[in-house]
Amino acid sequence: VPIRWRGAGILALNNTKPPLDDARVRRALALAWHQKKYISARFQDIMPYTEHWFGDAVNCEDMNYPAPDPDKAKALIAEYGKPVEVEYVHTATNRGREAGMIMQQMFKPIGVKVRPVPLDFPGIMKKLFTKKFDITSWVIPGTYDMGPVTMAVLHSKGPWNMTGYANEEVDKLLNDQQLSTDPKEREEILCRIVQKVNS
């Protein structure tokens, strides 16, 4: 079976240091983010919209993907109670600068200041692997079986977990899908993982 669209380009949010160690701030950014506008502005609508990174590998229904809601986002930032400024690390290219400007415009209405930081690729990798970043563009690679990739990226002890994401329930679901030999059961578990992550 050919792999059509699997994997995803993502914004990696560093869960291990302020202000993004607070779920309210991460949720506010998710609610301020408008993926369709981003795809239109940055890629002229040639990239597909997605609510999960499995593409055609699984058939998930309601994914709890947050619809843009600037008012809720503003309320969460107000509840957080401190000024929020984040650094967006991007490639030192026109495409990277463009992404930084779009992000600034999306987060400004909710009171979040974005400071774009251009770096070469080794500099980005160093920040990513040492968790000395706030936000950077990253990717979940597409493969025939998305279970191992998901395990590596999202398990709290996963080797590719660059964001420091940690959720006991998701860890258990990841372990369950790894041990299951029933394709339907694995698909259901992977969909539940997406629901939890999107929430």
C-alpha positions as CSV (number, residue, x, y, z in Angstrom):
1,V,0.0,0.0,0.0
2,P,1.6,3.3,-1.0
3,I,2.0,5.9,1.7
4,R,0.1,9.0,0.6
5,W,-0.2,11.4,3.5
6,R,1.2,10.2,6.7
7,G,3.1,12.1,9.3
8,A,2.7,15.9,9.8
9,G,4.6,19.1,10.1
10,I,4.0,20.4,13.6
11,L,4.8,23.2,16.0
12,A,6.8,21.6,18.8
13,L,6.0,23.3,22.1
14,N,8.5,22.9,24.9
15,N,6.4,21.5,27.8
16,T,9.4,21.6,30.2
17,K,9.9,25.3,30.9
18,P,7.8,28.4,31.4
19,P,5.5,29.6,30.0
20,L,4.7,26.5,28.0
21,D,4.9,24.1,31.0
22,D,1.5,25.5,31.9
23,A,-1.3,23.6,30.0
24,R,-3.4,26.8,29.9
25,V,-0.8,28.6,27.8
26,R,-0.4,25.6,25.4
27,R,-4.2,25.4,25.1
28,A,-4.4,29.2,24.4
29,L,-1.9,28.9,21.6
30,A,-3.8,25.9,20.2
31,L,-7.1,28.0,20.2
32,A,-5.4,31.0,18.6
33,W,-3.8,28.8,15.9
34,H,-5.7,28.8,12.6
35,Q,-4.2,25.9,10.5
36,K,-6.3,26.6,7.4
37,K,-5.2,30.3,7.3
38,Y,-1.6,29.2,7.9
39,I,-1.7,26.7,5.0
40,S,-3.2,29.3,2.7
41,A,-0.7,32.0,3.6
42,R,2.4,29.9,3.8
43,F,1.8,27.1,1.2
44,Q,-0.9,28.6,-1.1
45,D,-3.2,25.7,-0.1
46,I,-1.0,22.9,-1.6
47,M,-0.5,21.2,1.8
48,P,-3.4,19.2,3.2
49,Y,-5.3,20.2,6.4
50,T,-5.0,17.6,9.1
51,E,-6.2,17.0,12.6
52,H,-3.8,14.1,13.3
53,W,-0.5,12.7,12.0
54,F,-1.8,9.3,10.9
55,G,-3.1,10.3,7.5
56,D,-4.6,7.3,5.7
57,A,-3.1,4.8,8.1
58,V,-6.1,4.9,10.5
59,N,-9.7,6.1,10.2
60,C,-10.3,8.3,13.2
61,E,-13.5,10.3,13.6
62,D,-13.9,13.0,16.3
63,M,-10.3,14.0,17.1
64,N,-11.0,16.8,19.6
65,Y,-9.0,19.1,17.3
66,P,-9.5,22.6,18.7
67,A,-11.3,25.1,16.4
68,P,-9.9,28.6,16.5
69,D,-11.4,30.5,19.4
70,P,-9.5,33.7,20.2
71,D,-11.9,34.7,23.0
72,K,-11.3,31.4,24.9
73,A,-7.6,31.8,24.2
74,K,-7.5,35.3,25.7
75,A,-9.4,34.1,28.7
76,L,-6.8,31.3,29.3
77,I,-3.9,33.8,29.0
78,A,-5.8,36.1,31.5
79,E,-6.2,33.1,33.9
80,Y,-2.5,32.4,33.6
81,G,-2.0,35.9,35.0
82,K,1.5,36.7,33.6
83,P,2.8,38.2,30.4
84,V,3.5,35.5,27.8
85,E,6.4,35.9,25.4
86,V,7.7,33.0,23.5
87,E,10.7,32.4,21.2
88,Y,10.0,30.8,17.8
89,V,13.2,29.2,16.5
90,H,13.1,28.9,12.7
91,T,15.5,28.4,9.8
92,A,17.3,31.5,8.7
93,T,15.5,31.5,5.4
94,N,12.7,33.5,3.8
95,R,10.3,30.6,4.5
96,G,11.3,30.6,8.1
97,R,10.9,34.3,8.6
98,E,7.5,34.2,6.9
99,A,6.4,31.5,9.3
100,G,7.6,33.7,12.2
101,M,5.6,36.7,11.0
102,I,2.4,34.6,10.5
103,M,2.8,33.2,14.0
104,Q,3.3,36.7,15.4
105,Q,0.0,37.8,13.7
106,M,-2.0,34.8,15.0
107,F,-0.8,35.1,18.6
108,K,-0.8,38.9,18.9
109,P,-4.7,39.2,19.3
110,I,-4.6,37.0,22.4
111,G,-1.8,39.0,24.0
112,V,1.1,36.6,23.3
113,K,4.3,38.1,22.0
114,V,6.4,36.0,19.6
115,R,10.0,36.6,19.1
116,P,11.3,34.9,16.0
117,V,14.9,33.6,16.2
118,P,16.6,32.6,12.9
119,L,19.2,29.8,13.2
120,D,21.0,27.4,10.9
121,F,19.9,23.8,11.0
122,P,22.6,22.6,13.5
123,G,21.7,25.5,15.8
124,I,18.0,24.5,15.7
125,M,18.9,20.8,16.4
126,K,21.0,21.7,19.3
127,K,18.2,23.8,20.9
128,L,15.7,21.0,20.2
129,F,17.7,18.1,21.6
130,T,18.7,20.1,24.7
131,K,15.2,21.5,25.2
132,K,16.4,25.1,25.1
133,F,13.6,26.4,23.0
134,D,10.0,27.5,23.4
135,I,8.5,26.7,19.9
136,T,10.0,25.4,16.7
137,S,8.8,23.8,13.6
138,W,9.3,20.0,13.6
139,V,7.9,16.9,11.9
140,I,6.4,13.6,12.9
141,P,7.6,11.3,10.1
142,G,5.3,9.2,8.0
143,T,5.8,5.4,7.9
144,Y,3.8,2.4,7.0
145,D,3.1,1.6,10.7
146,M,2.6,4.9,12.6
147,G,2.5,3.1,16.0
148,P,6.3,3.0,16.6
149,V,6.7,6.6,15.5
150,T,4.0,7.7,17.8
151,M,5.5,5.8,20.6
152,A,8.9,7.4,20.0
153,V,7.5,11.0,19.7
154,L,4.9,11.0,22.5
155,H,5.8,8.5,25.2
156,S,7.3,10.3,28.2
157,K,10.5,8.2,27.8
158,G,10.4,8.2,24.0
159,P,13.7,8.8,22.2
160,W,12.2,11.4,19.9
161,N,10.1,13.2,22.6
162,M,11.7,16.6,22.1
163,T,8.8,18.5,23.7
164,G,8.9,16.9,27.1
165,Y,5.2,15.8,26.6
166,A,4.2,13.6,29.5
167,N,0.8,12.0,30.2
168,E,0.4,8.8,32.1
169,E,-2.8,7.8,30.3
170,V,-1.1,8.4,26.9
171,D,1.9,6.4,28.0
172,K,-0.4,3.5,28.9
173,L,-2.3,3.7,25.6
174,L,1.0,3.8,23.7
175,N,2.2,0.6,25.6
176,D,-1.2,-1.0,24.9
177,Q,-1.0,-0.4,21.1
178,Q,2.5,-1.6,21.0
179,L,1.5,-5.0,22.6
180,S,-1.7,-5.5,20.7
181,T,-1.8,-7.9,17.8
182,D,-5.3,-6.9,16.7
183,P,-5.2,-4.2,13.9
184,K,-8.7,-2.9,14.7
185,E,-7.8,-2.6,18.4
186,R,-4.6,-0.8,17.6
187,E,-6.4,1.7,15.4
188,E,-8.9,2.4,18.1
189,I,-6.1,3.0,20.6
190,L,-4.2,5.3,18.2
191,C,-7.3,7.3,17.7
192,R,-7.8,7.7,21.5
193,I,-4.1,8.9,21.7
194,V,-4.9,11.6,19.2
195,Q,-8.0,12.7,21.1
196,K,-5.9,13.0,24.3
197,V,-3.1,14.9,22.7
198,N,-5.4,17.3,20.9
199,S,-7.2,17.9,24.1
